[in-house]
Amino acid sequence: MTIRLLVADDHPVVRAGLRAVLDTEPDFAVVAEAATAERAVELAPDVDVVLMDLQFGPGMHGAEATAAITGREGAPRVLVLTTYDTDADILAAVEAGASGYLLKDAPPEELAAAVRTAAAGRSALAPAVAHRLMDRMRTPAQALTKRELEVLQLVGDGLSNQQISKRLFLSQATVKSHLVHVFAKLGVDSRTAAVAAATARRLIRR
């Protein structure tokens, strides 16, 4: 059986490279490409597996597109293929319904195996990603929640509490409460220190 693939990435060179690798597999057929997450959502119903980047510049994020795709009945599988391995990105993708999460430096044979695994309805996680998820499960009291990671990522992006509250539709008191929990879990006492500690532990992106 041929596995029909959609490659969703905003870089033409990356799409061309992935197509070249995937076309060498006899049971794969790259039937569509998308340069935006919005276009990926439109094209997804016609394929079996979507290879989804997370960052597309302005517009919809890859995790949002993944949720839009997987929320449909009879949806294709989504395999996230990205350069980011932070907790914030991994959790967003998994909660959006991604069947797998691979890094772009994965060898071709690992990519091919992940596509087949996802197409078969099973989970395909890069070893490093699986390790990070296992670490979170082993120390749940110390792990930042998805919302705490979202708040901290926006702090790292330079947003004030007021701007974060508007972005996430939260009260400023709730934002402050999340930051208090973040500070306690990371063992820090300031926004700057929290961002530095989270970046060093690859919890958020800088």
C-alpha positions in Angstrom: 0.0 0.0 0.0 1.3 3.5 -0.9 1.5 6.0 1.9 0.4 9.4 0.6 2.4 12.2 2.2 2.0 16.0 2.6 5.2 18.0 3.4 4.3 21.2 5.3 7.3 23.6 5.8 7.7 27.3 4.9 11.3 26.7 3.5 11.3 25.6 -0.1 14.8 24.1 0.3 13.6 22.0 3.3 10.6 20.8 1.3 12.7 19.8 -1.7 15.2 18.0 0.6 12.4 16.0 2.3 10.8 15.2 -1.0 14.1 13.9 -2.3 14.6 11.7 0.7 11.0 10.4 0.9 10.8 9.7 -2.9 13.5 7.0 -2.5 11.1 4.9 -0.5 9.0 2.6 -2.8 5.9 2.8 -0.6 5.9 6.6 -0.2 4.3 9.2 -2.5 4.7 12.9 -1.7 1.4 14.1 -3.2 1.3 17.6 -1.8 3.4 20.4 -0.3 2.3 23.3 1.8 4.3 26.5 2.6 1.8 27.6 5.3 0.1 25.9 8.2 -3.3 27.1 6.8 -2.6 25.4 3.4 -1.6 22.2 5.2 -5.0 22.1 6.9 -6.7 22.5 3.5 -4.7 19.7 1.8 -4.6 17.3 4.7 -7.8 15.3 3.9 -6.2 14.0 0.7 -3.2 12.3 2.4 -2.3 9.6 4.9 0.5 11.3 6.8 1.3 15.0 7.2 5.0 15.9 7.9 4.4 19.2 9.9 6.9 21.9 10.8 6.1 23.9 13.9 7.2 27.4 12.8 5.7 29.1 9.8 6.3 32.7 10.5 3.2 34.9 10.6 -0.1 33.1 10.8 -1.1 29.7 12.2 1.5 27.7 14.2 2.2 24.1 13.4 0.6 22.8 16.6 -2.6 24.8 15.8 -2.6 23.2 12.3 -2.1 19.8 13.9 -5.1 20.2 16.2 -7.2 21.4 13.2 -6.2 18.4 11.2 -6.5 15.7 13.8 -9.8 17.0 15.1 -11.6 15.8 12.0 -13.1 12.4 11.5 -10.9 10.0 9.5 -8.0 12.5 9.8 -4.5 11.7 8.5 -1.7 11.1 11.0 0.5 14.1 11.8 4.3 13.6 12.2 5.9 16.8 13.6 9.3 17.4 12.0 11.1 20.3 13.6 14.4 21.7 14.8 12.9 22.3 18.3 13.0 19.8 21.2 11.8 22.0 24.1 9.2 20.9 26.5 6.9 23.7 25.4 7.0 22.6 21.7 6.7 18.9 22.5 3.8 19.2 24.8 1.9 21.5 22.4 2.4 19.1 19.5 1.4 16.0 21.5 -1.7 17.6 23.0 -2.7 18.8 19.5 -2.8 15.2 18.5 0.5 14.6 16.7 1.3 10.9 16.2 5.0 11.5 16.3 7.7 14.0 16.9 11.1 14.0 15.1 13.9 16.4 14.8 15.1 17.5 11.4 18.5 16.1 11.9 17.1 12.5 12.1 18.7 10.1 9.6 16.7 9.2 6.6 16.0 5.6 7.8 14.7 7.0 11.1 12.4 9.4 9.2 11.1 6.6 7.0 10.5 4.3 9.9 8.6 7.1 11.8 6.4 7.7 8.7 5.4 4.0 8.5 4.8 3.9 12.3 2.6 6.9 12.2 0.7 5.6 9.1 0.0 2.4 11.1 -1.6 4.4 13.9 1.2 4.1 16.4 3.3 6.7 18.2 6.7 7.7 16.7 8.9 9.7 19.0 12.5 10.6 18.5 14.6 9.0 21.3 15.5 12.4 22.8 11.8 13.5 22.8 10.7 10.3 24.4 13.4 10.8 27.1 12.2 14.3 27.9 8.6 13.1 28.2 9.7 10.2 30.5 11.6 12.7 32.7 8.5 14.8 33.0 6.5 11.7 34.1 9.2 10.7 36.7 9.2 14.2 38.4 5.6 15.5 37.9 5.8 17.9 40.9 8.8 19.7 39.3 7.6 19.7 35.7 6.0 22.9 34.4 2.5 22.5 33.1 1.6 23.4 29.5 0.1 26.7 30.6 3.1 27.5 32.8 5.4 26.8 29.8 3.2 29.0 27.6 3.4 31.9 30.1 7.1 31.5 30.5 7.7 31.4 26.7 5.9 34.7 26.3 8.0 36.2 29.2 11.0 35.0 27.2 9.6 36.7 24.1 9.6 40.0 26.0 5.9 40.3 26.8 4.6 42.0 30.0 2.1 40.4 32.3 -0.6 42.6 30.8 0.3 41.5 27.3 0.4 37.9 28.3 -3.0 38.1 29.9 -4.5 39.5 26.7 -2.7 36.9 24.5 -3.8 33.9 26.6 -7.2 35.4 27.7 -6.2 35.1 31.4 -6.5 37.6 34.2 -3.3 39.3 35.2 -3.7 37.7 38.6 -3.7 34.3 37.0 -0.6 35.1 35.0 1.2 36.2 38.2 0.0 33.0 39.9 1.5 30.9 37.1 4.8 32.8 37.4 4.9 32.2 41.1 4.6 28.5 40.5 7.2 28.7 37.8 9.7 30.5 40.1 9.2 27.9 42.8 9.6 24.9 40.5 12.8 26.4 38.9 14.2 27.7 42.2 14.5 31.3 41.0 13.2 34.6 42.1 12.9 36.7 39.0 11.5 36.7 35.4 15.0 37.0 34.0 16.4 34.1 36.0 13.3 32.0 35.2 13.8 32.5 31.4 17.6 31.8 31.7 17.0 28.6 33.7 14.2 27.3 31.4 16.3 28.0 28.3 19.3 26.2 29.8 17.0 23.2 30.5 15.4 23.4 27.0 12.0 24.0 28.5 11.4 27.0 26.2 12.9 28.5 23.1 15.0 31.6 22.8 
